C-alpha cells in the first residue's frame, strides 16, 4: 500500500499547496473530476465568460432610455461556448500535465474517486479501471461541493433529462426556452445569461422573493426587476417533472393553484452541498456538521490530528476567494506547525453577476436587528450621483451600515452597475479598521465616477465625532 507524507484531495484551491517548501515530501493528489476544481471548470470563471457576452447582447435594452435604437440580430452560442471552453479545457489539461510531469517529481496524481476506509486510509476508484488504496501522514480535504438535485419524481429516477450548473454551459444549441429551478445566485446568473441571449426564461422559486439571503431591500429590488424581465414564479413548489416532446414538463403548485409549464431545457440550480459525505469522511473520525460540511477550527484543522480541510467541503462560504485564502492558511500551517496562522472570515464579500449586479459584505439590517447590534444606515441612490444620473439609472442603490458610537462600518450592500467593483473600498475600510467619515473625507474621489456612490453614502452616515 503506497504511503505518502501528504495527501491532497481536490485540485481547486488545494492544488496551490504543493510548492518548493514541500519538495522534500512525497505528495499524493487525488482528483475525482476535472483538474482545477469547480471555479475553473464549471463555476465562477466560465460563468463570467458567458456573463460578459450576455451584457453585450443585452445592451440594446439599456440603450432605449438613452436614445439608442439598437437590436440583437443573433447569438452564436456554439461559437461563444467553444471560445470559452477551448481556453478552460486547455488550462485544465495543462494543470494535470504539470502535476504529472518532471517539474513535480515528488507528486503522484491519482485520477479517481477517493473514499476513506479508515483513519488516514483512502481507497480510490481509478478512472482507468481498478482500485488502489493509499495512506498518508497528513491529509488536506479540498474536494469541494456538488450540485444539489431535489428529490422530485422524474429527476432522481433518470426519467427526465435535466442540467445543473456543471453541464448547462456545454449545451449543443441555444434553446428557445428554459425553466430554472432555484432562487439563489446560480439561478440568477444563468437567468440573466439566457434572457440576454433571447431565450424565454421561467424561474421557479419556493420563496417569496429571489436572492433572499441578501439585504431585504436589495432582494426586493432584484425580484422586481427580474420579474419585469422574464417569468418569475414565486412561492411555487414543483410536484413532478416529466419528459414532454422535445423538452420537459413540470407540474407546479403556486399561490393561484396548480399549473403546468413546459420548456426545451430544465436547469436545476437549487444550491451546492459539501462533498464530505461522498468521501466517507466519517470513517476518519473527522467531525461533520450541517450540510455534510467538515468541521474545522480557525487554523483549518479538523478534530483529527494531521487532517486539514478548506473550501466548499468545510466552509459555509462557497466562494473561490475564501477557498484561496484558506489554502494559504493551510499551506503555512503545514510548513510551520509551531507558528500557525488563523483564517480571517470577518469581512467576506460576495457578488452576484446578474443584471442588475449585486455585491455585499458584512451584516444586513435584519442581522443587526436579530442580534441586537446598534447601527445607523444610509441608502445612497445611483440616480443621485453624477454617473448614475448620466446613465438615467433608476431604483439602484448602495446601503451602508455603521456603528453609531465609533463610525466603524458593519456592512455594505449594493445593487446596480458595477456594484462588485464599487463596493471594494468598503471591504478595504472594514478590513483595515477605517472609520466611515475618514474614508469619505481623507482622500480624493474621481468625479464623475461610480465610486462617488461610496463617498456620498459614507458622508450620509451620522458622524460620531460631531455628536460629542
Beta strands, then each sheet from edge to edge (+ up, - down):
strand 1: 2-9
strand 2: 27-31
strand 3: 107-118
strand 4: 121-126
strand 5: 131-141
strand 6: 145-147
strand 7: 177-181
strand 8: 200-204
strand 9: 231-233
strand 10: 237-244
strand 11: 247-254
strand 12: 257-263
strand 13: 265-268
strand 14: 272-274
strand 15: 307-309
strand 16: 350-352
strand 17: 358-362
strand 18: 376-381
strand 19: 397-402
strand 20: 409-415
sheet 1: 15+ 5+ 1+ 2+ 3+ 4-
sheet 2: 6+ 14-
sheet 3: 9+ 8+ 7+ 13+
sheet 4: 10+ 11- 12+
sheet 5: 16+ 17- 20+ 19- 18+
end
